[in-house]
Amino acid sequence: MLAGCGTISGHSQSCSSTGGLFSGQTVNCEGTADTLGGRMGIEFGDDDDFDGEYRLEASISVEEGDAEILAGDDEISVGNVSADEPLTVDEVVELSEDSNVFSLDAGEDGEVSGLAYEGTVTPR
C-alpha cells in the first residue's frame, strides 16, 4: 500500500486489524523494501478506513541512506532515519480515508535501501 512520487522496489507488507465498527480499529503492519527513492507514502491495509486521531507507534530502519519521516494527514516531521540511527515514533496523528500513515522522504535524488518497518495505529 504505497502512494507518492518516488520509486520503490521489492516492497512487501503484512497487516492485521482488531476491533470493529463501534470500538474503532487497531491496525498492525510490518513491511520491508529493497530500495526507496524520492518520497513515498506507506498506507496501513487495503480496506481500513481511518477517521480522526490515532496514536502511531512505529519502528523504522534502513541499511543505507537517510530519509525524513513524515506522519499523518498533516505530514508532521517525526524525525530522520539513517543506517546509523533507526527511528522510533510515538505520535498522535490525524488520519482519514486512504491516509498515508507515514511517508519517507529521501530527497529528490536520494535513495534508501534495506527499509524495514513495523507499526501500530490505535484510535484515540
C-alpha positions as CSV (number, residue, x, y, z in Angstrom):
1,M,0.0,0.0,0.0
2,L,2.0,2.8,-1.4
3,A,1.5,6.4,-2.6
4,G,3.9,9.0,-3.7
5,C,6.1,10.5,-6.3
6,G,9.1,8.2,-5.7
7,T,10.2,4.7,-6.6
8,I,10.2,1.6,-4.6
9,S,11.4,-2.0,-5.3
10,G,11.0,-5.3,-3.5
11,H,8.2,-4.0,-1.2
12,S,6.2,-6.4,0.9
13,Q,3.8,-5.7,3.7
14,S,1.5,-7.6,6.0
15,C,-1.2,-6.1,8.2
16,S,-3.7,-7.3,10.7
17,S,-6.5,-5.4,12.5
18,T,-8.6,-5.8,15.6
19,G,-11.6,-4.0,16.8
20,G,-14.6,-3.0,14.7
21,L,-17.2,-0.6,13.8
22,F,-18.0,0.7,17.3
23,S,-14.7,0.4,19.0
24,G,-12.5,1.6,16.2
25,Q,-9.8,-0.5,14.5
26,T,-6.3,-1.0,15.7
27,V,-4.1,-1.9,12.7
28,N,-0.7,-3.5,12.9
29,C,1.6,-3.6,9.9
30,E,5.2,-4.7,9.1
31,G,7.0,-4.4,5.9
32,T,10.3,-4.3,4.0
33,A,11.6,-2.8,0.8
34,D,14.8,-3.3,-1.1
35,T,15.1,0.3,-2.2
36,L,13.1,3.5,-2.0
37,G,13.9,6.6,-3.9
38,G,12.4,10.1,-3.6
39,R,9.3,10.4,-1.5
40,M,6.9,7.5,-0.9
41,G,3.9,7.1,1.5
42,I,3.1,4.0,3.4
43,E,-0.6,3.1,4.0
44,F,-1.6,0.5,6.5
45,G,-4.0,-2.0,4.9
46,D,-6.3,-2.2,1.9
47,D,-9.7,-1.7,3.3
48,D,-9.1,0.2,6.6
49,D,-10.9,3.5,6.7
50,F,-9.3,5.8,9.2
51,D,-11.2,8.8,10.6
52,G,-9.8,11.0,13.3
53,E,-6.9,11.0,15.8
54,Y,-4.7,7.9,16.1
55,R,-1.7,7.0,18.1
56,L,1.1,5.9,15.8
57,E,3.8,3.7,17.3
58,A,6.4,2.6,14.8
59,S,10.0,1.4,14.4
60,I,11.7,2.3,11.1
61,S,15.2,1.3,9.9
62,V,17.3,1.4,6.8
63,E,20.6,-0.3,5.9
64,E,21.9,2.5,3.7
65,G,20.9,6.2,3.1
66,D,18.8,8.5,5.1
67,A,15.3,9.9,4.9
68,E,12.9,12.2,6.8
69,I,9.8,10.6,8.2
70,L,6.5,12.5,7.9
71,A,3.3,11.2,9.7
72,G,-0.4,11.5,9.2
73,D,-2.6,13.8,7.0
74,D,-0.7,16.9,8.2
75,E,2.7,15.2,7.3
76,I,4.3,16.3,10.5
77,S,8.0,15.6,10.7
78,V,8.7,13.0,13.3
79,G,12.4,12.6,12.7
80,N,15.0,11.1,10.4
81,V,16.1,7.6,9.8
82,S,19.6,6.5,8.7
83,A,21.8,3.4,8.6
84,D,23.3,4.6,11.9
85,E,20.1,5.7,13.6
86,P,16.8,3.7,13.3
87,L,13.8,5.8,14.3
88,T,11.1,5.0,16.9
89,V,7.9,7.0,16.5
90,D,5.2,7.6,19.2
91,E,2.9,10.4,18.0
92,V,-0.7,11.3,17.8
93,V,-1.6,11.9,14.1
94,E,-4.7,12.8,12.2
95,L,-5.7,10.1,9.7
96,S,-8.5,10.0,7.1
97,E,-9.7,7.5,4.5
98,D,-6.8,6.3,2.4
99,S,-4.2,8.2,4.5
100,N,-0.5,7.6,4.3
101,V,0.2,6.6,7.9
102,F,3.8,7.8,7.3
103,S,5.9,8.9,4.4
104,L,9.7,8.6,3.8
105,D,11.3,11.5,2.0
106,A,14.9,10.6,0.8
107,G,15.1,13.8,-1.2
108,E,14.6,14.4,-4.9
109,D,17.7,12.4,-5.9
110,G,18.1,10.4,-2.7
111,E,17.6,6.7,-2.0
112,V,17.5,4.4,0.9
113,S,18.0,0.6,0.8
114,G,17.1,-2.2,3.2
115,L,14.0,-0.5,4.6
116,A,12.2,-2.3,7.4
117,Y,9.3,-1.0,9.5
118,E,6.6,-2.2,11.9
119,G,3.9,-0.1,13.4
120,T,0.5,0.2,15.1
121,V,-2.2,2.8,14.8
122,T,-4.7,2.9,17.6
123,P,-7.8,5.1,17.8
124,R,-7.6,7.8,20.5
